[in-house]
Amino acid sequence: MSVANVDQRHPAVVPHVRIQPAKGLLELDLAALWQYRELIHILVWRDVTVRYKQTLLGVAWAMFQPVATMLIFTVVFSVMGKIPSDGFPYPVFLYAGLLPWFYISQALSRGGTSLVGEAPLISKVYFPRLILPLSATIAPLVDLFLAFIAFLGLMAWFEVVPTWRILLLPLFAGLGAMIALAAGLWVSALYVRYRDVGHILPMFIQLGMFVSPILYPVSKVPESWRTIYALNPVVSVVEGFRWALIPGFQVDFSMVLPSFGIVFVVLVGGLIYFRSMERTFADVI
């Protein structure tokens, strides 16, 4: 019996490995996310470096943009519009609100377009798709940190000395990240199927700035509307940032605490919808 005949009768068995997302809608597979942690690091670092590559100011843009916005809005809304700031210097009051807003708006904008923006990668390679909106939520934290450094300089200029409450700032930053991720999951999954989302998202973000207490204090909102107003979780983040950064700033925590529950529900709902759509991303995108 020849060797050739043996090979024909007993062909080599080639193992087949099927790579697919987990079946459960709420099965996050944290082990897979940890396994792909290097990919998260690469995507975050790429986002940061590409954003400021070949610019004269580099990462200083992360400081310049909120500072310039603060100066313009101070002239328009405080000097000309006479909008109050509850007795605090308006530039400090405004910048403390711009800090979380710039982060949330950037994270939502990048996260909402993360799947469509990485269409070639999704169609060729399998990896947990959750990595894309997650990395888009993490990357703007670098800008937030740099903008915070600029805010420390502003506090020194107005002789505002922070108290122990600044130690709780990461709690409200974490809430802001949860808001951005929760909204990003919904928007990114919807954007894959409905490209109209790309036109609606910028308008939604612009509107969000005016329905949140960034340019004005919550005290300007009529009391009869504050219960409904508090349903906007960004209100809690902005008020939390000001409470943590500005000594003497008072917050009605009855408006803040419900936001954690609202964000949790939206986040869980976003995960369920994202997981239900995940299998179709590569085909539809």
Secondary structure, DSSP 8 states (H G I E B T S, - for coil): --HHHHHHHS------------SSTT---HHHHHHTHHHHHHHHHHHHHHHHTT-SSGGGHHHHHHHHHHHHHIIIIIIIT----TTS-HHHHHHHHHHHHHHHHHHHHHHHTHHHHTHHHHHH----TTHHHHHHHHTHHHHHHHHHHHHHHHHHHTT----GGGGGHHHHHHHHHHHHHHHHHHHHHHHHH-TTHHHHHHHHHHHHHHTTTTSS-GGGS-HHHHHHHTTSHHHHHHHHHHHHHSTT----HHHHHHHHHHHHHHHHHHHHHHHHHHTTHHHH-
